[in-house]
Amino acid sequence: MTIDEVYSIMKYAIRNNQNGSLKPADFNLVINQAQISYLDFLLGPFQKYMPGRPFAAVEFGQNEDIRQRLTPFIAPPATLTIDGAGLSPYPTDFLAADAMYYGIYLRRIKYIQQDRLSSHYNSYIDPIGTNPIYLIQNNGLQFYPINLASAKFSYIGQPPALNWAFTEDIYRRPIYNSGASTQPLWYDTDMLQIIVRALAIVGVNLQLGVVQQYSQMIKTQGQ
């Protein structure tokens, strides 16, 4: 689904529900807000966590379906350079960790939380020399043992900001410019979910099925 199709669906939905119009700048704003909202939903919003149940109702890694939805944003494993203090900066587009490996046999590096560092660091059963660990910190990824030197990191990258670019005709009406636009990387089924959220932001509350119908109408009728 192109960004132009997304914009067309939203304009049609707004017109059909008598909610006025949607300018390009407003569309670019709300569609990116909706994209962030949907991504947060798939990753597992912290607001959904409950005492005694350390999982959100939906979260990345929970099942294969959610992982597949996020596949366009799972970056190829990056090689991290770890400094002498065991620290590596985050990739520039890092959003959430997926998996960490080291060595030619891709042995796992286990993620732990800060409050469990002492027990893992001092473990006689699983010494960190052969069972390395890492922490997520504000200044980067902290590894133990600190002499690990390098690691392979699979992670969720930040989706690019969506943009419906345009030029103006002689009447100053916006004309879609595909070359300057930024297209969605989401699968169509997920993009429809994002459109539902974007419409809600502008006050048009529709079920997914209705938006799917609008999408099909636009594709077949060219509206």
N, C-alpha and C positions, 0 to 999 in steps of 0.2 A: 504494500500500500504506500503510495507516494504521499508526500506532505500536502500536495495539491488536492488529492482525494480526501485526505483527512479534513482539510479546510472546507472543502465542498460539502462533506457530510455535516459538519458543524453548522455551516451557514444554512443548509437546508433544514436541519432540525430546529434552528432558531426561528427561521421564517415560518415553518410549519406550526410552531407553537406560539407565534405572535409575540416574540420577545425582541423585536427590533433587528439590528444588524450587528456584525462582528468585524471590526476593522482589523487589518493585518497585524498591527502592533499588539492589539488586544489578544488576537488568536495566538500569536507567538508566545505571549506571556502565559496564558492559561494552559496551553497544551504542554508547556514545559513544567508548570506546576503539577499538572496531572500526571506527567511522566514520572516525576520525582515521587509523587504520592503512590503510584502503582509499584514502582521499584521498591519503595520502603515496605509496602505490603508484602511483596514476595520475599524480601530479605528477612522479614519478621520484625514488625514494629515493637519496640520495647514496651509500649503501652499495653500490649496484649499478654505480657507475661504475668503469671499469677504465682503467689507463694506456694511452694511445694510442687510446682509444675514448671520446670525450667525450659519450657518451649512456648513459642507463640502458636496461635491457631494455625498460622501459615508461616513458614520460614524456609529460607534456602537450605538445602541439604535434607529437608524433611522427607521428600519423595522424588521420584524420577521426573514426574510431570513438572514440578516447580523448577527443577534443575534445567529441564529442556527449555522452559520459557526464558530462562536467563542465559542460555547458551550463546546468543549473539554478543554477550558482554563478558564471557569467560575468556580472558586473554591467554594466548599461548604462554607456557611456562617461561617466566623471566629468570635470567641468571642474576642473582643478587651478589654483590661484593660486600663482604662483611669485614669491618675494620678491626683493628687490634683490640678494641674494647667489646667486640661482639655485636656491634650495632650496624644496621643497614638502613638507609633511608627508604621510604615507600616509593613505589613506582608513581609517576606523576598523576596517573588516572586511577590510582587505587581507591577502591570503595569497600570491599569486604574480602577476607581471606577465604581461600578454597582449600589448598593443600600445599605442603612444604616438604621438599626432598633434598637429599644430599648424596654425593658420591656417584660413581659410575653405575651402581646398582640401584640408584634412586631409593635409598632407604628413607623412611619417614622421619620427619622432625615433628615432634608432638607439640601442639599448642597447649599452653597452660595459662591460668590466670595468676595474677601477682600474689594472691594470698596462698597459693600452693607452691610457690617457688622454692621455699626452704625444704619441703619434703622431697621434691624431685631432685633438687640440687645435691642433697645429702643422702640420697637413696643408695643402699648397698645392693639392693635387689636389681635395680635398673640404673646403674651408674650413668651419668650424663655423657661420659666419654664415649660410650657405645650406644647411648639412647638420648641424643640431643633434644633440646627443647627450645621453644621460642615464646616470647611475650609480645603483645601488641602495646606499644607505648605512644605517647604524644609526639616523640621525636624520632620514631622509627621502630623497626623490628629488632628486639634484643634477643641474641642467641646465647645459649650455653651448651657446650663449652665455648668460650669466647674465641678460641683459635680455629673455628670451623672454616673460615676463609671465604666460602661461597655456598650458595644454596639455590635450588630451583623452586620458584614460587608461582603457583597457579592462583589467580585471584579474579574477583569480579571488578571490571573496570567501569568507570563512570560513563553512562551513555552521552553521546554528543548532544548539545542543545539543539533542539529542532528549530528550523527557521523556514518560513514561507517568504522567500524573497520576491521582489517585484520591480518592475519599471512602470513608468506612467505613460499613458497615451496622451494625445493632444488635449483631452478633456480632463486630464489629471486623474484618470481612473487607474487603479493598480492592475497590472498585467503580470501574470505569473512568470517568474524567471527560474526555470529549473536548474540552470547551471550555477546560479548563486545560492540556491536553497540547500538546506541540510535535511536529508531524508531520514525517516525512521529506520532503525535497525531491528525493531520488534517484528515478530510474526504478526500476521493480520489479526488473528484472534486476540492477541494481547493489545494490539493497537485499538481495537474496538473497545476494550475495557478502559483504555486510557481516554478515549473519546467520551465515554459515559462519565468519567470523572471530570473531564474538562467542561462538559455541558453543565454538570451540577454546579461548577464554580460560577458560571454565568447565569445560573438560576433556572436551567432547563433540566428537570429531573426525569430521566427516561430509563426504562429497563433495557438491558443489553439486547433483548430480542427486537425491540423497536429500532434501535440504532443499526442492528444488522439488516433490517428491512430497508432503512434509508440508504445504507451502503450499497445494497443490491440494486435499488432503484437508480442511484446515481451511475452505477456501472453500466446498467442496461439502457438507461434513457439519456445519459450524458448531461444530467442537470448540474 
